[in-house]
Amino acid sequence: PLADTYTVKRSDKAGGPYTVVASGIGLPEYFDTTVTTGSTYFYVVSAVNKLGESPNSDEAKPAP
């Protein structure tokens, strides 16, 4: 089944632990407006539908 919504999770360390920064997102894009300039963050996303939540995606690495 397809995703109904997405949950975005963030960590300041590679590999987590991750904290949910947004949930119930209907579009497959998200702009994190709560970041601190000069800090590095690592993100994962999970999909949610009527059957539950998927495992986390692969971790998005920061751009160099």
Residue pairs with C-beta under 8 A, 6 or more apart in sequence:
1 49
1 50
1 51
2 49
3 28
3 47
3 48
3 49
3 54
4 26
4 48
4 49
4 50
5 23
5 24
5 25
5 26
5 47
5 48
5 49
6 25
6 26
6 28
6 30
6 45
6 46
6 47
6 48
7 20
7 22
7 23
7 24
7 25
7 45
7 46
7 47
7 48
7 53
8 20
8 21
8 22
8 23
8 25
8 30
8 32
8 43
8 44
8 45
9 16
9 18
9 19
9 20
9 21
9 43
9 44
9 45
9 46
9 56
10 18
10 19
10 21
10 32
10 41
10 42
10 43
11 17
11 18
11 19
11 41
11 42
11 43
12 39
12 40
12 41
12 42
13 42
14 42
14 59
14 61
15 42
15 59
16 42
16 44
18 42
18 44
18 56
21 32
21 34
22 30
22 32
23 48
32 41
32 43
35 41
40 62
41 62
42 59
42 60
42 61
42 62
43 59
43 60
44 56
44 57
44 58
44 59
44 60
45 56
45 57
45 60
46 53
46 54
46 55
46 56
46 57
47 53
47 54
48 54
